[in-house]
Amino acid sequence: MAALVRHETAVEAVFSGDDTDIQADAAEIARLYDALDCVNEKDHPRTARLLAGGRSKIAQKLIEEAGEIALAAARHRSRSVVRESADLIYQLVVLWHECGITPDEVWAEMRRRADTLGIAEKLPKSPGGHAPAECGR
């Protein structure tokens, strides 16, 4: 079971296991993002191949992971949802990195939404819509 613990600047999840407690927070995302600069085929072959595949491959994997989470949830498999969520977040961070988007940019957008809407939910559609921002690097 996980408990959310609020600190001065972050929310941390504390997971109780059999004999150990595992602590995790948003710093794990920053740590992963930063580590992507040092990925090589020898130490992290799967990530190196994913990065070498480019945006299309990363986007494809992101969609695959989202589908796996949806299926796990529909089948009421909570533990699978947790594992697949970690995979989805990994793929998402790899895509951010490929696009030159930092986690701080995403957190700032979420804060802006929370300040505007009360929670960091999806923004309402604007009349006429607008062109999506480019994923540039």
N, C-alpha and C positions, 0 to 999 in steps of 0.2 A: 504494500500500500504506500502511496506517496502523500506527503504533506507539503503544502506550499508554505514557505517561510519568507516573510518580507523583511529585507534588510534596508538600510538607508537608501541604496541606489538600485537594488536588484531584488528579484524574486528568485528564490532557490527552491528546487524540489529536493526533498530528502526521501530516499527510498529505503524502507526497512527490508532487509533480506533475512536469511536464516541467522547468520552470525555477524553480519556487517551492515553498515549503513553506507549508501552511495549518495554523494552529494553532487548535484549537477545544476547548472544555471545557464543563462544566455552566453556566458563566457566560453562555453564549449563551442558555440557557433563561431565566435571570433577566433578561437584557437584553430578550429578546422579551416576556416577561411585563410588564416595566415599560413598554415602548414601547406596549403595548396601550391604556394610559390616554390616549395622545396621538394615536391613530389618527383620521384624518378622511378624508372621501370624496375630497378632492382629491389627497392624497399617497399614500393606500393604499386605493384603492376596493374591492378584493376583500376585504380584511380588514374594512373598514367595513361592507360589505354582509353579511358573515358575522356580525359582531357584532350588526347590526340584526336579523338573522333569529332571534336568540335561541337558547336552549339546545337546542330540538328540531332546529334546522337544524345547529348545531354538532355535536351528537351524531350526526346523520345523516352529516355529512362525516367524522367520526372513524371510523365504521363502514365507510364507503366506502374510506378510506385503508387501514384494516386489511385489508380484502379485497384491495386492490391489492398490498399487500406479500405476502400469502399466495400470490397467483397468480404474482407475480414469483419468489418462492422456489421454488414448485413447478416453474417453467419453468427453474430454474437460471440466473436472470439477476441476478447479484450486484450489478451497477451499478444496476439498477432497484430492487433491495431497498434500497440506500443512499438513492436519491432518494425513494422512497416512504416510507422511515423518517423522513426529514426532514419530509415532508409530514404524516405521522402525529403526530410530536412537535409540529409547529406546531399542528395541530388540537387536540391534547391540552392544550397550554398555553393556547390560546384558551378551551377548556372550563373549565380550572381558573380562569382569570380571570373568566369568566362566573359561576362558582359561588362566587367569593370565596375560593378555595383558593390559597395561595401555594406556590411550588416548595419552599420550606423545610419546609412541612408534609409534603410528599410525601417529601422526603429524610429527614426525621425518622422517618417510618413505615418507610422502607426500612432505616434504621439499626436501628430497633427489631427488625425482622424478622431482620436479619443477626445482631444480638446474641442473639436467641432461637434461631434456627434454623441459624446458621452462614453462611448466605447470605440475600440478600434475596428469597427465593422466595415464591410464593403461599402464604398461610396455609392450613393444613389446615381442612377443613370441621368446624365444631363440631356435635355432636349437637343436632338440633332447629333449628339455624341461628339467625339473628337478622335483624331487619329492617335493610335497608340504611340508611346515614346519608343524611339529606336533603342535596341540593345546594342550599344556601340562600345568598341574597344579600339 
